[in-house]
Amino acid sequence: MTFSNSLELLAFHQTAYTIYAAIIISVVAWFGYNLTRENAKSVVRIPFYWYMAFLVAGGVGHHIFTYNAIPWVSEDISRHNITPDASYEFEIKDHKWIGLPKKITIQCGQTIEFNVKSHDLVYGFGLFRQDGSLVTQMQVNPGTDANGILDSNEMLWTFNHNGVFNLTSTEYSGPEQYTEDGKDLMFVPNFVEVVGCKGDNK
Amino acid sequence: MSALINGTNFDHKSLNALQKVTLRAVVMSFLFFGLVAIEGMIMKLVQTGPSNPLPEMFSHPQHYFSIMTVHPIVGIFGSTYQLVFAAFMFLVPFLTKKPLYSIKLANAVWLLITIGTALSWIAAFVWQYAPLYTLYWPLPADTKQFSVIGGIVFIIGVALIMVGTIGFIYNIYATIFQKVGVHANKTTKELLISGFGIDGMLNLWYKLTGRQPYSKEPALALPVVAIFRGTVDTFLDAIVILSAGVLVLIYLIFDASGSPLDVTAIDALLYKNYFWWGLDLVADGLVLIYVAGSWYLLATLITGQKLFMENVARAALMLELLVSWMVWSHHLLADQGQPEMMKLISGEMVTAFELLTQGLALFITLVTLWKARPLKMTFPLKYLLGGLVGFGLAVPAAIIQADMGMNRVLHNTQWIIMAHVHIALIVGLYMTLYSAVYTLWPIVTNNTKIWSHKLSNLHFWMYLIGGIGMGALGGMAGIDGMLRRHLYVHGEFNTLMVLSAICGTMVLIAWAIFLFNIVMSVGIKGLIGIFLPAEDPSASYGIEPETIAEDHKVEEK
């Protein structure tokens, strides 16, 4: 099983967690009911060591599963050894994007590097679909090196589906990110467009 | 009307000093709970969109984020800390059969936390100081966006809370290490070994190597061990928050003096690591350990039996000490400057270990209850099961996100704050605390009758369904991309927010029902009497813990 984008992953996550939630609520409800019964007998005996082994398998197996099923994990870990198809670098200061291209057009399957630098506060860099769902994100920390050069916050992302994505900061940086009536001043509509993939936009 | 004035059979004059100081903190805790629930509902209603019934000012960013800043301060410190501290300052003397070290200090604790919380709230309300509880550097020192005075008042408030917290810590350890009563002949070393759970670990090791147990009768009861262990994290957390507060205060004072300091002197990522290390001790150290200890206590009090696998439980509490210190990096998985090995080891692997420690606590509690069946479905048992459900839902929700793959699409969304934090606190922690309240109610209030069991039942179901519903629906919005620290005023996630708000309203109404029931039980006179000086200065309580189990036994036919 491999997830080609966040939509597929999140749909799987929602289904799996909903099933788990229903199970855990039902088990405790059943347990509570049987606690009050005189002749209640164990339906299953769960040996302690098997239970612990199950928890270990769940905790470790979850990461092994996602490492193999989510492509951006290995890409992120080894990003310094990957040559991107294109790189975009821009900055943020006083809740404003600086040097931001008007629009980025990406061919299907291209791996893009985003390098964002902050002059002042902690911000976020997040791409969103038109329906508001999250494509990807990272934190943008401020800071400079000994020579006064701004610290990089870089992320690689491979786009496998067509789509037009909006940009905004995903981290709170104070109320001045918004106008008095709640308009997000860091929101950039239709910032990224991915083209050339077969099938519908995702 | 008579019940409203006089209560059922509550007599505040019969309470000793320990009982009164416990109840004072409990009262303040539930008042702050009401405030935090109202704040939460205001934010929730703003998120439903422009047709919400609130005045427009609540949708203004300054106002909205001021509320978001104090919401966790009031909720976690004003309410949760107060309730937990009150329970533990009563339980440690109760379980060790020794007097509390200092009633005066216990009074100072609830007063400091109350005043500190109020000051922080005032800073946000009056000056709209809104750097959020995360205090990401240099936002709290950003005087272009925030008032210096507001910042100073806020930080003083938080500092008072932390000073109160240190007072609690001192009182707990001073009580545990008092060489009186059953501990008259114990050495400090014996109490330390027991407090850290080392005796449990040694007992297991001796059993494996075919030797007699290291300690047949550990110096400290298991719940006291959990309190001892959790309090280590409470201390470290207090030091970190206090030192971060001092740093912010220094910058604000220099700014006010006209000679602002250079904020870039502090590395934002290093600060984030330091702050999260401390802050995470609240969630992953303090809460999980205190909760595990509370479950063990409640299970043994309800059943009147020894805890299942007690040595394993003791050893696990020792292990949690190390685990809780090494998990903070799961908050920094979206920070690209964070070293990958720290993300992998601290953020993923050690964090996943919490599934084991919490799963173990769940298992031990359930088996202890199961072995004692049949039990009456009393309020303490009912709420305890609710607490187990809460953590059963909330812990895996966080473990799922503590993963480099999942974090990329869930970080800073409503998933973590609603499906994890709110369900862990509202359902997991508070249900456990309600169980403790109902368990301890007869002994703290000298057998005061609860005014209405029907209302207690109504509170339980509304609170449980509302709490889970609000968290789950908010979590779904997170999956749909809704951020947690962002202003949504156009009803972008309207359907889920409306449903979540309905569930949140259930929690708020449940709180009102609980409060009404308690006021009707103790009466207005009694409520005032709690805050009057106690005639009996005793700092301990004499009932044996074993007697509580009698209320939960099914009568033999």
Interface residues (C-beta under 8 A of the other chain):
Chain A: S6 L9 L10 H13 Q14 Y17 Y20 A21 I24 I25 V28 F31 G32 N34 L35 T36 R37 E38 A40 S42 F48 Y51 M52 L55 V56 G58 G59 V60 H62 H63 T66 Y67 A69 I70 W72 V73 D76 I77 D120 L121 V122 G124 G126 F128 R129 D131 G132 S133 L134 V135 T136 Q137 M138 Q139 N141 P142 G143 T144 D151 S152 N153 E154 M155 T168 T170 E171 Y172 S173 G174 P175 E176 Q177 Y178 T179 E180 D181 G182 D184
Chain B: S59 H60 P61 Q62 Y64 F65 Q128 A130 P131 L132 T134 Y136 W137 P138 L139 D142 K144 Q145 F146 T264 D267 A268 L269 K272 M309 L332 A334 D335 Q336 G337 E340 E348 M349 A352 F353 L355 L356 G359 L360 F363 L366 L369 W370 R373 P374 L375 K376 M377 L381 K382 L385 L388 V389 G392 L393 P396 A397 I399 I400 D403 M404 G405 M406 R408 V409 H411 N412 T413 A419 I468 A472 M476 I479 D480 G481 M482 L483 R485 H486 L487 Y488 V489 H490 E492 F493 V554
